[in-house]
């Protein structure tokens, strides 16, 4: 709304934000899921998930790592999506 009030191209900014959100959400979710799945498979194969309290620590670390991976992948792909939207709209 501020862009519209300032006389800017609010439709263009809307397209940028929506595209970035779509890219960021999709790739962030995928990266987080892949990280958790791969990490839990490796932990299960090595027997760490069956080790009681150690298993809980391992799973907690995997969850935190997957959240971090998802966040960074989502942030990077958000920027990429916004740049792609700009590039397409400039053509």
Buried (B, 14 or more C-beta within 10 A) or exposed (E): EEEEEEEEEBEBBEBBBEBBBBBBBBBBEBBBEBBBEEBBEEBEEEEBBEEEEEBEEBBEEBBEBBBEBBBEBBBBBBEBBBBBBBEEEEE
